[in-house]
Amino acid sequence: MATPRFNLKSSDKPQSLVVMIYRLHNQRSVISTGLSVQTALWNKNRMRLSERGGNIDAINTNRVLNHFEQMTRECESALLAQHGSFHHITAAMLKSSLESKLRGDTNQKDEPKLLDYIETFILHCKSKPQDYSTGAIKGFNTLVSLFNKFPSGKSVFLREIDYKFYDRFQKWMFDQDYSSNYVHKQWSRLKTILKSAAFDEYMEYHKPIWDRLPVSKKPTDSIYLTEDELDELAECDLTKNKRLEKVRDVFLVGCYTGLRFSDLVRVEEKYIVEIDDKLYIQIVPKKTNDKVTIPLKPYVRKILLKYGKSLPKISNQKMNEYLKEISQMAGLTNMVSIRKYPGGVKTEVQFEKWQLVTSHCARRSMATNLYKRKESPATIMQITGHRTVRAFMEYIKIGEEEGAKIMASNAYFS
């Protein structure tokens, strides 16, 4: 365990409060001892008062500081017995436990604070990368950030999480102008945390409350690029701008393979295989961990050869920025109406299409264009990695008129 340190809060003043500083896993907690001492008597190296001349006040103060350190060790031992591993304990948890011990609160073990438990849960996730993706852990950290900003979010106990609490949390998020789907996502993450806490017997399992979501998920409007629009991107002359040319090429490979950005930038020669005289990309996506085998379109093979069978490296942020510039140059200026729900209120906003193009449009474009060519969802899902048809169909972004045209080509309407 970490060694607690005692420091003066105001070393430049004649009298100063003594604070205990505790560091663990690069986290820092400061706990007030409530003791005020003479600065001149403080020994910085020993982190105690000088007892020269048998100073009774200094001796008694040092005994209190020794008691603080002893209580810290007792709290460490109790948390270690409770969680089974040093890596599952945070500095914030120790601070909460020690403050509880100082108050004489014997029920703290059974009623931990929400934020303490979330931090413990995140450490647990990091210890099992095979079960929790980097994106999932990032999402739980987002929840921590929100509760740190939310009034009373730092002090709420697990037992206090009920429908009324979440209703207050929801209203606060809407006041911050977060969208309905963002709020819905936070509640889904919180439910994961609460179910884990219930499993660990820190609270009761309130399924009726947790299943009654205060806000439902709203349908989202996302764009895809048609095959004609992809051709326009491919034909856009970028030879004099290598920066944009590389981004355009990487994006088009995504549009013809359906790979996520995190997997797209990993593509290199070792992932290209030959099966029955045809070339494929065979890769294990980071998110699903299920191997996918994707036929290589001639145009994709040409791009890969252009860059030595591996794609140029670029950050997702820069790619999204450059894609808008490229799409505007390619003439993707038709107007698109997008539904948004800021603060939970539905609004419709008009954009030129180039303004909405991002790296994630690549997967959506591949799935939608194959679907329009009447490829079965089951086959496309083998590439996209979707496990349910419902989740897959959310990716298919065809308008009402396009859907009618596809239906009209069916023999039933002949």
C-alpha positions as CSV (number, residue, x, y, z in Angstrom):
1,M,0.0,0.0,0.0
2,A,1.0,3.6,-0.4
3,T,2.6,5.6,2.5
4,P,0.5,8.5,3.8
5,R,2.3,11.8,4.1
6,F,1.6,14.7,6.5
7,N,2.1,18.2,5.2
8,L,1.4,21.8,6.3
9,K,-1.4,23.4,4.4
10,S,0.0,26.9,4.9
11,S,3.8,26.6,5.6
12,D,4.3,30.3,5.0
13,K,2.2,31.3,8.1
14,P,2.9,31.1,11.8
15,Q,0.1,28.5,12.4
16,S,-0.9,25.9,9.8
17,L,-3.4,23.1,9.5
18,V,-1.9,19.6,9.0
19,V,-3.3,17.6,6.1
20,M,-2.7,14.0,5.2
21,I,-1.9,13.3,1.6
22,Y,-2.5,9.8,0.2
23,R,-1.5,8.7,-3.3
24,L,-2.6,5.5,-4.9
25,H,-2.7,4.4,-8.6
26,N,-1.7,8.0,-9.6
27,Q,-4.7,9.3,-7.7
28,R,-4.4,11.8,-4.9
29,S,-6.6,12.4,-1.8
30,V,-6.1,15.1,0.8
31,I,-7.6,14.6,4.2
32,S,-7.7,17.2,6.9
33,T,-6.5,16.1,10.3
34,G,-8.1,19.1,12.0
35,L,-4.9,19.8,13.8
36,S,-3.4,23.3,13.8
37,V,0.4,23.5,14.7
38,Q,3.2,26.0,15.0
39,T,5.0,26.1,11.6
40,A,8.4,26.7,13.2
41,L,8.2,23.4,15.1
42,W,7.3,21.3,12.0
43,N,10.0,18.8,10.8
44,K,9.3,18.4,7.1
45,N,11.4,15.2,6.8
46,R,9.9,13.4,9.8
47,M,6.4,14.9,9.0
48,R,6.0,15.5,12.7
49,L,6.5,18.2,15.3
50,S,9.8,18.6,17.0
51,E,9.6,17.2,20.5
52,R,12.8,18.9,21.8
53,G,12.6,20.0,25.4
54,G,9.8,17.5,26.1
55,N,7.2,19.7,24.5
56,I,4.0,18.1,25.7
57,D,1.8,19.7,23.0
58,A,4.1,18.4,20.3
59,I,4.2,14.9,21.8
60,N,0.4,14.8,22.0
61,T,0.0,16.1,18.5
62,N,2.4,13.5,17.1
63,R,0.4,10.8,18.9
64,V,-2.7,12.0,17.1
65,L,-0.8,11.9,13.7
66,N,0.4,8.4,14.5
67,H,-3.2,7.4,15.3
68,F,-4.2,8.8,11.9
69,E,-1.6,6.7,10.2
70,Q,-2.7,3.6,12.1
71,M,-6.3,4.2,11.2
72,T,-5.3,4.5,7.5
73,R,-3.6,1.1,7.7
74,E,-6.7,-0.4,9.3
75,C,-8.9,1.1,6.5
76,E,-6.5,-0.3,3.9
77,S,-6.7,-3.8,5.4
78,A,-10.5,-3.6,5.6
79,L,-10.8,-2.5,2.0
80,L,-8.3,-5.2,0.9
81,A,-10.4,-7.9,2.6
82,Q,-13.5,-6.4,1.1
83,H,-12.3,-6.2,-2.5
84,G,-9.8,-9.0,-2.6
85,S,-7.1,-7.0,-4.5
86,F,-5.0,-4.0,-4.0
87,H,-5.7,-3.0,-7.6
88,H,-9.4,-2.6,-7.0
89,I,-8.9,0.0,-4.3
90,T,-8.8,3.7,-5.1
91,A,-7.5,6.7,-3.1
92,A,-11.0,8.1,-3.1
93,M,-12.3,4.9,-1.5
94,L,-9.7,5.1,1.2
95,K,-10.5,8.7,1.9
96,S,-14.2,7.9,2.2
97,S,-13.5,4.9,4.5
98,L,-11.2,6.9,6.7
99,E,-13.6,9.9,7.0
100,S,-16.3,7.4,7.9
101,K,-14.1,5.8,10.6
102,L,-13.3,9.3,12.0
103,R,-17.1,10.0,12.3
104,G,-17.6,6.6,13.9
105,D,-19.9,5.5,11.0
106,T,-20.0,1.7,11.2
107,N,-22.4,1.3,8.3
108,Q,-20.1,2.8,5.6
109,K,-18.9,-0.6,4.5
110,D,-22.4,-1.5,3.5
111,E,-23.2,1.9,2.0
112,P,-20.4,3.1,-0.2
113,K,-20.6,6.2,-2.2
114,L,-21.6,5.9,-5.9
115,L,-18.4,7.5,-7.2
116,D,-16.1,5.3,-5.1
117,Y,-17.8,2.2,-6.4
118,I,-17.7,3.4,-10.1
119,E,-13.9,4.0,-9.7
120,T,-13.5,0.5,-8.3
121,F,-15.6,-0.9,-11.1
122,I,-13.4,0.9,-13.7
123,L,-10.3,-0.7,-12.2
124,H,-12.0,-4.1,-12.4
125,C,-12.8,-3.4,-16.1
126,K,-9.2,-2.5,-16.8
127,S,-8.0,-5.8,-15.2
128,K,-10.2,-7.7,-17.7
129,P,-9.5,-6.2,-21.1
130,Q,-11.0,-9.4,-22.7
131,D,-14.4,-8.5,-21.3
132,Y,-14.4,-4.7,-21.4
133,S,-13.3,-2.6,-24.4
134,T,-11.4,0.6,-24.2
135,G,-14.5,2.4,-25.4
136,A,-16.6,0.9,-22.6
137,I,-14.1,2.0,-20.0
138,K,-14.0,5.5,-21.6
139,G,-17.8,5.6,-21.2
140,F,-17.7,4.8,-17.5
141,N,-15.1,7.5,-17.1
142,T,-17.5,9.9,-18.8
143,L,-20.1,8.9,-16.1
144,V,-17.5,9.7,-13.4
145,S,-17.0,13.2,-14.9
146,L,-20.7,13.9,-15.1
147,F,-21.3,12.9,-11.4
148,N,-18.3,15.1,-10.4
149,K,-20.1,18.1,-12.0
150,F,-23.6,17.1,-10.9
151,P,-24.7,18.8,-7.6
152,S,-24.5,16.1,-4.8
153,G,-23.0,13.7,-7.3
154,K,-19.8,13.4,-5.2
155,S,-21.6,12.6,-2.0
156,V,-24.5,10.3,-3.1
157,F,-24.5,6.8,-1.6
158,L,-25.5,3.7,-3.6
159,R,-28.5,3.2,-1.4
160,E,-29.8,6.6,-2.5
161,I,-29.9,5.8,-6.2
162,D,-33.6,5.6,-7.0
163,Y,-36.0,6.9,-9.6
164,K,-36.3,10.3,-8.0
165,F,-32.5,10.6,-7.9
166,Y,-32.1,9.8,-11.6
167,D,-35.0,12.1,-12.4
168,R,-33.0,15.0,-10.9
169,F,-29.9,13.8,-12.7
170,Q,-31.8,13.7,-16.0
171,K,-33.2,17.2,-15.6
172,W,-29.7,18.4,-14.8
173,M,-28.3,16.8,-18.0
174,F,-31.1,18.3,-20.1
175,D,-30.3,21.7,-18.5
176,Q,-26.7,21.2,-19.8
177,D,-28.3,20.8,-23.3
178,Y,-27.3,17.1,-23.7
179,S,-29.4,15.1,-26.2
180,S,-32.0,12.5,-25.3
181,N,-29.8,9.7,-26.6
182,Y,-26.8,10.9,-24.6
183,V,-28.9,10.9,-21.5
184,H,-30.3,7.5,-22.3
185,K,-26.7,6.2,-22.8
186,Q,-25.6,7.5,-19.3
187,W,-28.5,5.7,-17.7
188,S,-27.6,2.5,-19.5
189,R,-24.0,2.8,-18.2
190,L,-25.3,3.6,-14.7
191,K,-27.5,0.5,-14.8
192,T,-24.4,-1.6,-15.5
193,I,-22.8,-0.1,-12.4
194,L,-25.8,-0.6,-10.2
195,K,-26.3,-4.3,-11.3
196,S,-22.7,-4.9,-10.4
197,A,-23.1,-3.2,-7.0
198,A,-26.2,-5.3,-6.4
199,F,-24.3,-8.5,-7.3
200,D,-21.6,-7.5,-4.8
201,E,-24.4,-7.1,-2.2
202,Y,-23.8,-3.3,-1.6
203,M,-27.4,-2.5,-2.5
204,E,-30.7,-4.2,-3.4
205,Y,-31.6,-5.2,-7.0
206,H,-34.2,-2.7,-8.1
207,K,-35.1,-4.1,-11.5
208,P,-38.6,-2.4,-11.7
209,I,-36.9,1.0,-11.2
210,W,-33.9,0.3,-13.5
211,D,-36.0,-1.0,-16.3
212,R,-38.2,2.0,-16.2
213,L,-36.0,4.4,-18.1
214,P,-36.7,8.1,-17.5
215,V,-36.0,8.8,-21.2
216,S,-36.3,6.5,-24.1
217,K,-33.8,6.2,-27.0
218,K,-34.7,8.4,-29.9
219,P,-34.3,7.4,-33.6
220,T,-31.2,9.0,-35.0
221,D,-30.6,10.4,-38.5
222,S,-27.3,9.5,-40.0
223,I,-26.0,9.7,-43.5
224,Y,-24.4,7.2,-45.9
225,L,-22.7,7.8,-49.3
226,T,-24.3,6.3,-52.4
227,E,-22.1,4.4,-54.8
228,D,-22.3,7.4,-57.2
229,E,-21.1,9.7,-54.4
230,L,-18.3,7.3,-53.6
231,D,-17.3,7.5,-57.3
232,E,-17.3,11.3,-57.1
233,L,-14.9,11.1,-54.2
234,A,-12.7,8.6,-56.0
235,E,-12.6,10.8,-59.2
236,C,-11.9,14.0,-57.2
237,D,-8.4,15.1,-58.3
238,L,-6.3,15.4,-55.2
239,T,-2.9,14.7,-56.7
240,K,-1.6,18.1,-55.7
241,N,-2.7,17.7,-52.1
242,K,-1.2,14.5,-50.6
243,R,-2.7,15.2,-47.2
244,L,-6.3,15.0,-48.5
245,E,-5.5,12.2,-51.0
246,K,-4.3,9.9,-48.2
247,V,-7.4,10.6,-46.2
248,R,-9.7,10.1,-49.1
249,D,-8.1,6.7,-49.9
250,V,-8.3,5.4,-46.4
251,F,-12.0,6.5,-46.2
252,L,-12.8,4.7,-49.5
253,V,-11.2,1.5,-48.2
254,G,-13.5,1.8,-45.2
255,C,-16.5,2.3,-47.5
256,Y,-15.6,-0.9,-49.4
257,T,-14.6,-3.1,-46.4
258,G,-16.9,-1.9,-43.6
259,L,-14.0,-1.8,-41.1
260,R,-14.2,0.5,-38.2
261,F,-11.6,3.3,-38.0
262,S,-9.7,1.5,-35.2
263,D,-9.3,-1.6,-37.5
264,L,-8.9,0.4,-40.7
265,V,-5.7,2.0,-39.6
266,R,-4.3,-1.4,-38.7
267,V,-4.6,-2.9,-42.2
268,E,-1.3,-4.1,-43.6
269,E,0.1,-6.9,-45.7
270,K,-0.2,-9.6,-43.1
271,Y,-4.0,-9.3,-43.0
272,I,-4.3,-9.9,-46.8
273,V,-4.9,-13.6,-47.6
274,E,-5.7,-15.6,-50.7
275,I,-8.5,-18.0,-50.7
276,D,-9.4,-19.9,-53.9
277,D,-7.4,-17.5,-56.1
278,K,-9.3,-14.4,-54.6
279,L,-7.9,-11.9,-52.2
280,Y,-9.5,-11.0,-48.8
281,I,-8.8,-9.0,-45.7
282,Q,-8.9,-11.3,-42.7
283,I,-8.7,-9.5,-39.4
284,V,-10.0,-9.7,-35.8
285,P,-11.7,-6.4,-35.0
286,K,-10.8,-4.8,-31.7
287,K,-14.4,-4.3,-30.6
288,T,-16.0,-7.7,-31.3
289,N,-12.9,-10.0,-31.2
290,D,-14.6,-12.2,-33.8
291,K,-12.6,-12.8,-37.0
292,V,-14.0,-11.3,-40.2
293,T,-13.1,-12.2,-43.8
294,I,-13.8,-9.4,-46.3
295,P,-13.5,-9.8,-50.1
296,L,-11.1,-7.2,-51.6
297,K,-12.7,-5.0,-54.3
298,P,-10.2,-4.3,-57.2
299,Y,-10.2,-0.7,-56.3
300,V,-9.2,-1.5,-52.7
301,R,-6.4,-3.7,-53.9
302,K,-5.2,-0.8,-56.0
303,I,-5.2,1.6,-53.0
304,L,-3.3,-1.0,-50.8
305,L,-0.7,-1.5,-53.5
306,K,-0.3,2.3,-53.8
307,Y,0.7,2.5,-50.2
308,G,2.8,-0.7,-50.0
309,K,-0.1,-2.9,-48.8
310,S,-0.6,-0.9,-45.7
311,L,-2.7,2.2,-45.2
312,P,-1.5,5.7,-44.2
313,K,-1.8,6.4,-40.4
314,I,-3.9,9.4,-39.3
315,S,-5.9,10.3,-36.2
316,N,-9.7,10.0,-36.3
317,Q,-10.1,13.6,-35.4
318,K,-7.9,14.8,-38.3
319,M,-9.6,12.4,-40.7
320,N,-13.1,13.7,-39.8
321,E,-11.8,17.3,-40.3
322,Y,-10.3,16.5,-43.7
323,L,-13.2,14.4,-44.9
324,K,-15.5,17.4,-44.8
325,E,-13.0,19.4,-46.9
326,I,-12.8,16.6,-49.4
327,S,-16.5,16.0,-49.6
328,Q,-17.2,19.6,-50.2
329,M,-14.6,19.6,-53.0
330,A,-16.3,16.5,-54.5
331,G,-19.6,18.5,-54.6
332,L,-21.6,16.7,-51.9
333,T,-23.7,19.8,-51.3
334,N,-27.3,18.4,-51.4
335,M,-29.3,19.4,-48.3
336,V,-30.0,16.8,-45.6
337,S,-32.5,17.2,-42.7
338,I,-31.3,15.8,-39.4
339,R,-33.4,15.3,-36.3
340,K,-31.8,16.4,-33.0
341,Y,-32.9,16.3,-29.4
342,P,-31.0,19.0,-27.5
343,G,-32.3,19.2,-23.9
344,G,-34.8,16.4,-24.9
345,V,-36.6,18.7,-27.3
346,K,-37.0,17.5,-30.9
347,T,-35.7,19.9,-33.6
348,E,-34.8,19.5,-37.3
349,V,-31.7,21.0,-38.6
350,Q,-30.6,21.4,-42.3
351,F,-27.1,20.6,-43.4
352,E,-25.2,20.3,-46.6
353,K,-24.2,16.7,-46.9
354,W,-20.4,17.3,-46.8
355,Q,-20.9,18.8,-43.3
356,L,-22.0,15.4,-41.9
357,V,-19.4,13.2,-43.5
358,T,-17.3,11.4,-40.8
359,S,-15.1,8.2,-40.7
360,H,-18.0,6.2,-39.4
361,C,-20.0,7.0,-42.6
362,A,-17.7,4.4,-44.2
363,R,-19.2,1.4,-42.4
364,R,-22.7,2.7,-42.8
365,S,-22.2,3.3,-46.6
366,M,-20.8,-0.3,-47.1
367,A,-23.8,-1.9,-45.2
368,T,-26.4,0.3,-46.9
369,N,-25.0,-0.1,-50.5
370,L,-24.8,-3.9,-50.1
371,Y,-28.3,-4.0,-48.8
372,K,-29.6,-1.9,-51.7
373,R,-27.9,-4.5,-54.0
374,K,-30.2,-7.0,-52.3
375,E,-27.4,-8.8,-50.3
376,S,-28.9,-10.6,-47.3
377,P,-28.5,-8.9,-43.9
378,A,-27.1,-12.2,-42.5
379,T,-24.2,-12.1,-45.1
380,I,-23.5,-8.4,-44.5
381,M,-23.6,-8.9,-40.7
382,Q,-20.7,-11.4,-41.1
383,I,-18.6,-8.4,-42.2
384,T,-20.0,-5.6,-39.9
385,G,-20.0,-7.9,-36.9
386,H,-23.5,-7.0,-35.8
387,R,-25.0,-9.8,-33.7
388,T,-28.7,-8.9,-34.1
389,V,-30.7,-7.9,-37.2
390,R,-32.3,-5.1,-35.2
391,A,-28.9,-3.5,-34.5
392,F,-27.8,-4.0,-38.1
393,M,-30.9,-2.4,-39.5
394,E,-30.2,0.7,-37.5
395,Y,-27.1,1.0,-39.8
396,I,-29.2,0.9,-43.0
397,K,-29.8,4.5,-43.8
398,I,-32.1,4.5,-46.9
399,G,-34.9,7.1,-47.2
400,E,-38.6,6.4,-47.7
401,E,-38.3,6.8,-51.5
402,E,-35.3,4.6,-51.8
403,G,-37.0,1.9,-49.8
404,A,-40.0,2.1,-52.1
405,K,-37.8,1.7,-55.2
406,I,-36.2,-1.4,-53.7
407,M,-39.6,-2.8,-52.9
408,A,-40.9,-2.0,-56.4
409,S,-38.2,-4.1,-58.0
410,N,-39.5,-7.2,-56.2
411,A,-41.3,-9.7,-58.5
412,Y,-44.3,-9.3,-56.2
413,F,-45.0,-5.9,-57.7
414,S,-44.4,-7.0,-61.3
